[in-house]
Amino acid sequence: MQVSLFVTCLVDQMWASVGTSTVEVLRRVGCEVEFDDRQTCCGQPAFNTGYRDEARQVAQRFIRIFEESKADAIVSPSGSCTAMVHHFPELFAGDTQWAERAKAIASRTHELSSFLVRVLKKEDVGASWTGKLTWHDACHGLRDLNVKSEPRALIRNVRGAEFVEVDNAESCCGFGGTFSVKYPEISVAILDQKIEAIERAGVQAVVSGDASCLMQIGGRLSRKGSKVRVMHLAELLASRTTD
Amino acid sequence: MNHLSSETFGENAKAALADTQLRGALRHATSLFGKRRLEAARSLSNWEDLRTEARAIKDEVLLHLDRYLETFTANAEKRGAVVHWARDAAEANEIICGLARQRNARTIVKSKSMTTEETHLNDALEAAGMQVVETDLGEYIIQLAHETPSHIIAPAIHKTKGQIAELFTATLGMAPTEDVAQLTSTARATLRDRFAAADAGISGVNFGVAETGTIVIVENEGNIRLTTSLPRIHIAVMGIEKVIPRFADLDVFLKLLPRSGTGQRLTTYQSFITGTKRNASDEGPEELHIVILDNGRSRMLAHPLTRQSLACIRCGACLNACPVYQQVGGHAYGSVYPGPIGAVITPQLIGIEKTAQLPYASSLCGACREVCPVKIDIPRLLLHLRAEVAAGPKGNAMERMVFKIWARVMMSPSLYKLGSRAGRMMQRVMPLSRAWTSGRDLRPIERQSFRDLWKTKYGQ
């Protein structure tokens, strides 16, 4: 299957290894991966902060670029950015032509774990990683895309990994995009609930499907001197060694 | 921690975060409510269908609200009620003060009603020389403390047992105790005397049934039953959105409301009031007045997206589920209605100018939408309001400029690459954002961007 990678600007700029891991995993399960390096951002920061014109501009550019791709699917290592693409038709409400183009792109765009499990029907991608870990449900993946069982199924098939649930896996980490810098104190207060649960669980790593949440969680863990590391699902699935 | 302004939400929130008693009380109460709601919802196999049905009923009502309100009014008046229409809070208060004045009412008992909080009715009645006593335990506590409710269904949720004991000792002269039964019975004894002496009773309304002209009120303490039946005159205040078409629709709403609010399958009391008493020898008030309030609500009707804001049945589930509310509580919002639904309806009720921070008081996690019994898409409404703020006079000029520049960068791969290099260089020489790094470390940016790796690693 031909896949066009929507790497997201955050992964591209801040955490490139999530991107390379995504490529490794997709290739391992037999996909041909292309990357159009004209891509930048999906427009989410502007959309979520209230700047619709700017969001539309950037979204139109995104649509134009990915329309040119002949790939069967557009795959992204982010629930949040995928959800944004799924919001495109709403962003162009009242503009039938763009709304239609947006809808067509949205229907081809998948978050990594749901692409593997729902589209490719692969729950075992041949990964191995030794240690105890837990999963953080990133909000937009969970509530906008209904991604819940897919990453868990993938994790359970990672050889050597012991998976435990934390009781507040579905609670927000407090990131929320610009929210995290508009109201940093509230953002960190919310985050601390998450951190407490992670620490209680006695895991070596917390895994999630969004680099943004992981930067939030990891930033606090690091500030507190915790030994728990954060890992993107793509990194875990790409792993074939004992870590 | 009281009478705060929405305009200082950020500051209010910081103060709330420093209040360890408040945070302890909130953590305990919101998690308990949340757990009970989930259990109650799971006890019904058709929970999702009920939510869909409830929303469909509300959508139908809101689409033809004028017609349903007329039917409700006609049927309530047929049964002896007098219906009054109030365009805004001032009109509502004038009607109610006028009714009380004409009947020489001195003492008024009130049951819990967010709508009368919204109109600041107590202030108006007191200014008119009347004594008002809140009879809901939580409302009574905050009345004694001269505070405002911090939750839609649990007004004193921000107070610990110890704080309430201190308050009762200071105001009711009771011996210091933290025994809940004793605290409650002291309040009850004081309130019973008030009921007996009251000249008028004022209540809110949960549902107004158009088909029969019935008003429905749910509660657990029995104080509403007393407020609406003991005094000679009962005045009920309802927002225009409280009307539902048929009596049979209550089957849906009375399943959803208690389960979503307190996690109960049924509240202890459910009062169905249809007009006044039929015979002189019957018990109950001689007069029933229903004040129907707009106060900005009809503005929400105009837009197909914002209309759903009026579907809210005031269960408070979104407050309990909201990570922001869980941390800062209701007072920080500086609005009568706090939490996610408060951040949606307050700007629409009183204007976005005074409430521009509220739509941003959310991480957009969507937990509110997930628990809402009438499926209000709160995150989507918050985004809609954010766009209004950003485009309006309360928009932040600096932020607007940043997003203009951001869009230029994102529109141009060469600017984007340039920015990427600049960012990598800057991270070495200066700390990026204080707002981020005050509580969190910034993950070091990897040496190469993905697009560079793509070329070097995969040679493409």
Interface residues (C-beta under 8 A of the other chain):
Chain A: V7 C9 V11 D12 Q13 M14 W15 A16 S17 G19 T20 V23 F35 D37 R38 T40 C41 G43 P45 A46 F47 N48 T49 G50 Y51 R52 E54 Q57 V58 R61 E90 C139 H140 L142 R143 D144 E170 S171 C172 G174 F175 G176 G177 T178 F179 S180 V181 K182 Y183 P184 E185 I186 S187 V188 A189 I190 L191 Q193 M215 Q216 G218 G219 R220 S222 R223
Chain B: G10 A13 K14 L17 P323 V324 Q326 Q327 V328 P359 Y360 A361 S362 S363 L364 C365 G366 A367 R369 E370 R380 L383 R386 A387 E388 V389 A390 A391 G395 E399 R400 F403 K404 W406 A407 V409 M410 M411 P413 Y416 S420 G423 S433 A435 W436 S438 G439 R440 D441 L442 R443 I445 E446 Q448 S449 F450 R451 D452 L453 W454 K457 Y458 Q460
